[in-house]
């Protein structure tokens, strides 16, 4: 029981936060490991004992209401073995069993059909019905139904975390909800695809062609073997659609975007960047117009006085233009496996903070150190 | 009753949010006017009927449990007349009467002694005791007691908003709480004083001396007649101390900072900026070290690849360096009177969002438009 070893007294009784991960791939195992590694800090700073109650993949469901060892389960997964072969289980093949065991948060990271959102969407709905907060790690349910899920959750005092479906460690959705409250968003502009930005940075900084820069990003494990989803702008379009539907207009749909990617980059753009000493960025942009919101994804040349100029390599950024709070830019957010895990943990902590007074307890999180 | 005229159906019953403003100066009257102007939007987007129940200044307290007209009261104040002369009141001289009338949020914008935090601190404590959220518009109580107030509030399920004491429309405190949850802040660096930055921008862009740029900022109404609090770095030091105590180490105190301002700017710095094509910024910085957190305020030369390079004129920025979520930079945040009002409204909405499910209702705020 590691909590007895924590170095400082927690002011209030430690509260249990029981969570489960549906879909145990790279992201799921990184989260289980990260939460395990940060257990002492979470107990000290938030008064929470975050306990992994269950995991599942296609091969089976593993549940232990007293808590699984996140580090051990992550190693099991990373050695390539399915959950169904784990000696502790599986108890069944139905992730709905998580709810019977009693969980506070369900992390949904099932590979999902982007046209139907299934099976993640069904499971997210079931979680809300069972009284659990939902943290989405997969884009499908967020793309199709985030506003709807948020309404369903709100009626039960629950929250939906979706950081990992948009900017990972770059704050976007929850930032806008909290920090732009009361203002109207007139425009969202964002650099959201790390792979494209790494390639564009390589093309400019090292004078490479698109093919050469892509090949290097693939060798470095940054670009996928089939990079089309990223370099054709679809990843940016999906993330922009999630943001736009949640923050500007729910009627917007992915098929309203005709993304222009960075493959086959117009030589005129490259030349203009060279002449003006600008830099090329793949920008997703949603602008409020009289008859709705117009979404575009396309490469743009940005000058040295534009915040996106400094967004190099795998970094990301988002700029919200508002009426009452001016322009606000957030930048940062690398998207390695641990960054995603940290973003998911952040959403888990926020869900509890917003349904209990414990968020303010972080006020003196370092005091006892 | 303007709510009957709102253009769209609100899904759930409109909920009352009753607030009062203690200390009715420029900021208070700007808030009353802004909330009045945004009433339809707040009803439509948040399902809230935000009603001003009371205001007070040194001359008296004006209370109407059925709601004051924020626009009318703001005009009264702006015409230079004290609240005590208002025909609707005053009912007494004790702002504690707000609590008897029943309020959900108290906005504290009393001119406060920075050594004792009084009288704002006493009133903030009384508000918490009476079950009201607190939004601080004055730095005194935040500087001395924000973590303590947050703990007191948390035990009662209440929140303390403090945007306006640090960056106004630039998100800082609540951003860190929500978006850095689970990570450790290793360093905070920030450009927080608009006046100094306007002067520095004028010195560089127009080749002015400090005296000339200051005089111009004074003519433009940006710098105070006595600019020492801003240009000697104290404003930055106060804001940095509020941030650092809340987010890094509650033991930090303002007297642990020895600010170096931009008055008497070292000519060597100006020359280095010129030669390197850098820009001078007044940077507040808190760094975690083995034996605590070290806070400094001093002018720095930043290069073209630094996020602070683009923070020109009255803009502000903050960079959080963390272990698990990398570096995150937020920039923006002009600090005119309406920007401060919008930041206060944001804190008011957040306090309610976090104590009810209504935050998620903003998910489709534009849907009905």
Interface residues (C-beta under 8 A of the other chain):
Chain A: X11 X34 X38 X41 X42 X46 X146 X147 X150 X151 X153 X154 X155 X156 X157 X158 X159 X160 X169 X170 X171 X174 X175 X177 X178 X179 X180 X181 X182 X183 X184 X246 X247 X248 X249 X250 X251 X293 X304 X305 X306 X307 X309 X310 X324 X325 X326 X327 X328 X329 X330 X331 X332 X333 X334 X338 X339 X342 X343 X345 X346 X349 X350 X353 X354 X356 X357 X358 X359 X360 X361 X362 X363 X364 X365 X366 X367 X369
Chain B: X11 X34 X38 X41 X42 X46 X146 X147 X150 X151 X153 X154 X155 X156 X157 X158 X159 X160 X169 X170 X171 X174 X175 X177 X178 X179 X180 X181 X182 X183 X184 X246 X247 X248 X249 X250 X251 X293 X304 X305 X306 X307 X309 X310 X324 X325 X326 X327 X328 X329 X330 X331 X332 X333 X334 X338 X339 X342 X343 X345 X346 X349 X350 X353 X354 X356 X357 X358 X359 X360 X361 X362 X363 X364 X365 X366 X367 X369
